[in-house]
Structures are given as C-alpha cells and as structure tokens.
Amino acid sequence: MIEIKNLSVRYGDFYALDHITLDIPRGSWTCLVGPNGAGKTTFLRTLLGNKAYDGSITIDGLEVYKNLRNVAFVPQRPEIPAGMDVAEYVMLGRARLDGWGRESRTSRRLVQQILEQMQLSGLRHQLVTQLSGGEMQRVLIARALVQEPELMILDEPTSALDLHHQISTLNHIEGMQNNGVTIVSTMHDITLGAMYAERIVIMQNGKVLLDGPSNTVIHSPELKHAFDDGITIHTLDNGRPVIVATKNSLQI
C-alpha cells in the first residue's frame, strides 16, 4: 500500500503538487491523466523520492525518501548512455540483484526471454544511441521488466509506439500487475488508460480532481472539466469507452 498524505512540492510560491492525499493499493494499476502541466510527471518523480516534498509518502509504512525500494522507473525522456548495446542496457535492470558485470545464469536467461517478448532479439547488439524513439521505449520497458520490481512507475510508456506495440507493451505490463506488481503510470491516451488501469486519477494544476474506478472516472464531469470541456466520451457496442478531442475545441 502506498499512502500519500498532504503531499506538496513547491517552487517558491508555485505549487507543482498542492496538498495531495491519495492511497494506491498494492497490486493495482493507477493511471494519472490530465492536461500538460497538471503535475503528473512531478508526482511520479516525487513518488520515486527524487524531489524534496512536504507531507508524507509511505510504502508499507516506510517513508520513500529514507528507504531504497525495488522500484522500476520508465521515464519519458531517458538519458541514453553511449557505447552500450541493447542487451547490456536491459541487463542494467539486474544490477541491483547481481551487481554490474556479475550477472547470474538466471538473469541472462530472463534478459533473453524479455528481449524475445518485446521483439528486441534482433536488436540485442545494436547500440542504444542508434535506436528509434519507439525502439528505445521498448528497451526501457524491457529493462524495467527484468528488474522484477515491487512497484513500476511509467511516464507515458506508449507515447513513441505504434498501435501494435502499444497493445503488446501494455499487455506485458498488465501481466506484471497480475503477478502482484503495483503499477503507477501517466498516459495521454485516456482510452488506453481506461482499458488497462482499474483506477484513474484526474489531475489539474497540481491537485487531484477525482480518484476512483476507471469506468466511473471516465464518465465523470471532472474529466471533461480538466480538459476545458474539450473532449467527448463515446461508448462502443461492447461497452468500452473511447475518449476523443472535440474538433471545435482544438487551438493552435
């Protein structure tokens, strides 16, 4: 269980996160949605313990900034190391368990398995600096998967992927959730967020507007309000919601 109480992150008088209180159950998939500048990425980085904050964030009762946890993070804009190939980069996910350069046979098998699952086997000797944006995103997620984390934090994990790889990648993440891993993600594609996450948190101006089951939040007036009433929600014959921008609301 992640318990967040009265969480604030300030830059001078500006609140990037404004007194957020939220519980994230173990083994759940919680998706943060909201417009640009809502505070979603700041929330993720604070959850990692990478930002100074007021209030409290505890995981199983331990404050995050004092305790190293087995947490995997997939950033939106990663730092790309020069001179490292795909297999080596993915193997970094095992360094916490084995130590760098001392990978066990189990770790090598797991890396090979994940490379195959993420359709990266043919790129295993490719330098990561030579990958496309979509390929690099799959490599980042592969590194997170081999870490076998307790908590996985993902910032827009499908933003650079084509539709086929979006679904394939989200299926792998869902499989980890089914094995007890807690997932916290941001997603601009609210339709995909509602397909996979059972809980959605709407953020705006550093605050939580609404938190609840996806099917409830997706049809809420708070969701439209967060996007200045610039979206519409359609329901397919199978009951699945689809969220689209309203054409007249688009501004350049």
N, C-alpha and C positions, 0 to 999 in steps of 0.2 A: 504494500500500500504506500503510495506517495501522498503525503499530506502537505498542502501548501496553505499557509495562514498569513494573511495580511501582507502579502509579498509586494514589495515596491522596488523599482530601480529608477534612480533619478540622475539626471544630468543638470545640475544647477536647480532651477525651478521647474524644469520639464520632467514630467513623469513618463518614462518609457513603459513602465508597468505600474499600475496605480491600484495598490491595495487589493490584490487578488487573493481570494480564498477558494481552494479547489481540492477535491480528493480524486485521485486516479487509482482505481482498484488494480491489484496485481492480476496480470494475465489479460488485461483489457487492451483494446486498441482505441486510443483517444486521438481525434483529428482536430487540429486547430484551423479554423477558417476565418477569413476577414479580409478587408482591403489592405493594400500596401500601406505600411506604416502603422498597422494596428498593434504591433508589439509581438507578433508571433515568433520571429527568429530570436528576439531578445529573450522571450520566455524560454525557448529551448536552450539557449546558451547559459541562462541563469540556472536552469534545471541541471545542467552539467557541472555547475559550480564555477563557471568561468567568468562570472561577473559579480561584483560586490552588490549586496542587496540588503534591504531591511525586511524584517519579518522572518518567516521560518519555512524551510523546505526540508522535510524529513522523509527518508525512505526506510521503512520498517523501523521507525523511531530514531534513526541516526541522521543528524544534520549533514547535508550533502557536502558543504564546503570543508568539513573536517574529515571526511571519510572517502577513500577511493573505493569505487564500486566497479563491478564488471558491466560497464555501460558502453555500448557501441553507438557511435555518432556518425551520421552521414550528412555532411554539410552541403549547402547549396553551391558554395564556391570553395572548393578544396585547394590546398597548397599542393602543387604537383612536384614530386621530387625528381630531379634529373638523374639519369643513369640507372634507373630501376625499371625492371620489366614487370609485366602484369603479374606473373606468378610470385615474384618477390614481394610486390606491393600487397597482394592479397595475403601472403604469409605473415605480414605485419600484424594481422588480426590474431595470430597465435603467440606473439611475442610475450604477452603478459603471462601466459601459461608456461611456455617453454624457455623463454629468453631468446633474443635475436641470434640466429646462427646455430641454435641448438634444437632445431625442430625435431619432434618425435616422429616415428613412423606413422602414428595415428594422425598427427597434424598434417603430414604430407598427403595421406590418403584423403583426409577431409578437404584439403585445398583442391585436390584434383577433382573430387566429387562436386564441389561447389562451382568450380570453373566449368564443368560439363553442364551442370544445371542452368547456369547463367549464360550458356552458349558463348563461352570465352576460351575454350580449349585451344582454338586456332590462333588465339592472340597471346598465349601464355608467355612467349618470348619477345613480344612487342614492347618497346619502351613506352611507359605510360605517358610521356610527353608527346608521343606521336598519335595518341588516340583521339577519336572524335569526341564531342561532348556526350553523346549517348553512350558510347563505349566506356568512357571514363565513369559515367554514372553507374553503369552496371558493375564495373570493377570496385567502386566504392561500396556498393551494396554487398558484393561478394566478400570483401574484407570484413564487413560487419557480420555477415552470416557465419564465417568461420570462427569468429570470436566466441560464439555460443554465449551471448550475453544474457544477463537477467533483465536488462532494460535496453531497448533500442530506440534511439531518438533520430528522426529523419526530417530534414528540412527540404521540402519539395522533392521527394525521391524519384518522381517520374517526369520532371519538367523537361528533360532533354531526350526523352524516349519516344519512339513511335508507338502507335496503339498496341501492336502485338507485344512489344517488350514491356509496355506499361502493365498490361494484364499479367504477363508471365512473372514480372518482378513483384507485383503486389501479391500474387499467389504464393510466392516464396515467403514473403513477409508474413502473410496470413498463416502459413504453415508453422512458422516460429511462434506466433501467438497461440496457435492450437497446442503447442508444446509448453505453454506456460510463460512465454516471454511477454513482458509488458511493452507495448508499442505506443509511442507518442510521436505524432507526425504533424507537419503542416502540408496543406495541399491547396493549390489554386483551383484545381478541378474538383469542385464540390460534389459533382455527380459521382466521381470515382471515390471520393472520401466517404460518401454515404453508402457506397457499395461494400466497402471493406471495414470501415470503423463502426463499431456499435455505439460509440459516443462521439458527439461533436460539441466543440466549444467555440462559440462565436466571440471574436474579439474585435474591439473597436477603440481606438485612442487609448490603448494600454489597459483597457478594462474588459472584463468578461460580461457580455450582454446576456448570454444564455448558455447553459450547460445541461445536456441531457441525452437521452437516446436519439440516435440519428434520425429515425423516422419521425420523431416529434419535432426535433430542431429544424429539420429540413423544410417543414411546412409552417414554420413559425413566422409571425410578423417581424420578429427581431432579425431574422436572416435578411429579409428584404431591406429593413431599416439600415443594417450595417453597410449595404451596398447602395444606399440612397435610392431605394425602390427601383434599381436598375436591372433587376433580374426577374425572371418568371420561372415557376416550377410547373413542369408538366409530368403527368403520371402515365406510364406506358400500360399496355394491356395486362402485363404481368405484375403490375403494382409498383414497379421500380420508378423512383423519381428521376427526372432529368432537369438540371438547372441550366438555363441559358441566359445570356445578357439580352436585355431589351434593346433593339436596334436604335430606337429614338433616344436612348439614354447615353449612347456612346459619344464621347467627346475626344477630340484630338488636341 
